[in-house]
Amino acid sequence: MSETILSLKGVEKIFGSFRALGPVDLDVSAGERLGIIGPNGAGKTTLINCITGVYAPDKGSVHFQGRDISRIEAHKRARLGISRSFQIPRPFTGMTVLENLLVPLDYCHVDGSKAERAHAVLASVGLSGRTADASETLSQLELRKLELARALVGNPKVLIADEAMAGLSDEEIDEVLEILFALNRSGVAVIMIEHIMHAVMRFSQRIVCFETGRLIATGTSAEIADNPLVQKVYFGE
């Protein structure tokens, strides 16, 4: 594995008397495929929000490419190269598929034409034939692809895919996985948060498991599948 691109040290997030996360230590290598699993309420979304700047950690620090970004706003982190998709796609209705990508491109620096960049990204996710169509006409799979495209248009170094395959069939899951594999082959580190276990097991080089805000296990897919603590978290005693 190459050098560390993203590093969390002692990160904690507390809401009132409730500790939602931490303390968490986690490093992500450049170009890595990292899976994050855990039951509902395990702290996965809070972790994403601390990485992307929705929340500032109450304790600890987040470093990206060696720079402390713990107090940097979310849009500035996106410009640095941290991007995410959302679990529930919410495209800009009343706009075409292409226009949905031109909006975030207004806030990104890209080399060359913004339209060319948008077309290239739509082609990479298999939406070239829908560029002029209204976003509200897309299928569930196409909405997932558009959500990924909006996250990718700024040319990120780290992509966080938050349940990008929820509600899809096995064949559709394969399509999304191939998009993420291709993106990773281009050098982008991909962090996958997912409840579809066979997908995250197939995709990830390394998996970490959370429960009640704590990182309780890390390892390869085989190591995680055989871990008694992970089995207890998912299936009970």
Rosetta blueprint (number, residue, H / E / L):
1 M L
2 S L
3 E L
4 T E
5 I E
6 L E
7 S E
8 L E
9 K E
10 G E
11 V E
12 E E
13 K E
14 I E
15 F E
16 G L
17 S L
18 F E
19 R E
20 A E
21 L E
22 G E
23 P E
24 V E
25 D E
26 L E
27 D E
28 V E
29 S E
30 A L
31 G L
32 E L
33 R E
34 L E
35 G E
36 I E
37 I E
38 G L
39 P L
40 N L
41 G L
42 A L
43 G L
44 K H
45 T H
46 T H
47 L H
48 I H
49 N H
50 C H
51 I H
52 T H
53 G L
54 V L
55 Y L
56 A L
57 P L
58 D L
59 K E
60 G E
61 S E
62 V E
63 H E
64 F E
65 Q L
66 G L
67 R E
68 D E
69 I L
70 S L
71 R L
72 I L
73 E L
74 A H
75 H H
76 K H
77 R H
78 A H
79 R H
80 L H
81 G L
82 I E
83 S E
84 R E
85 S L
86 F L
87 Q L
88 I L
89 P L
90 R L
91 P L
92 F L
93 T L
94 G L
95 M L
96 T E
97 V H
98 L H
99 E H
100 N H
101 L H
102 L H
103 V H
104 P H
105 L H
106 D L
107 Y L
108 C L
109 H L
110 V L
111 D L
112 G L
113 S L
114 K H
115 A H
116 E H
117 R H
118 A H
119 H H
120 A H
121 V H
122 L H
123 A H
124 S H
125 V L
126 G L
127 L L
128 S H
129 G H
130 R H
131 T L
132 A L
133 D L
134 A E
135 S H
136 E H
137 T H
138 L L
139 S L
140 Q H
141 L H
142 E H
143 L H
144 R H
145 K H
146 L H
147 E H
148 L H
149 A H
150 R H
151 A H
152 L H
153 V L
154 G L
155 N L
156 P L
157 K L
158 V E
159 L E
160 I E
161 A E
162 D E
163 E L
164 A L
165 M L
166 A L
167 G L
168 L L
169 S L
170 D H
171 E H
172 E H
173 I H
174 D H
175 E H
176 V H
177 L H
178 E H
179 I H
180 L H
181 F H
182 A H
183 L H
184 N H
185 R H
186 S L
187 G L
188 V L
189 A E
190 V E
191 I E
192 M E
193 I E
194 E L
195 H L
196 I L
197 M H
198 H H
199 A H
200 V H
201 M H
202 R H
203 F H
204 S L
205 Q L
206 R E
207 I E
208 V E
209 C E
210 F E
211 E E
212 T L
213 G L
214 R E
215 L E
216 I E
217 A E
218 T E
219 G E
220 T L
221 S H
222 A H
223 E H
224 I H
225 A H
226 D L
227 N L
228 P H
229 L H
230 V H
231 Q H
232 K H
233 V H
234 Y H
235 F H
236 G L
237 E L
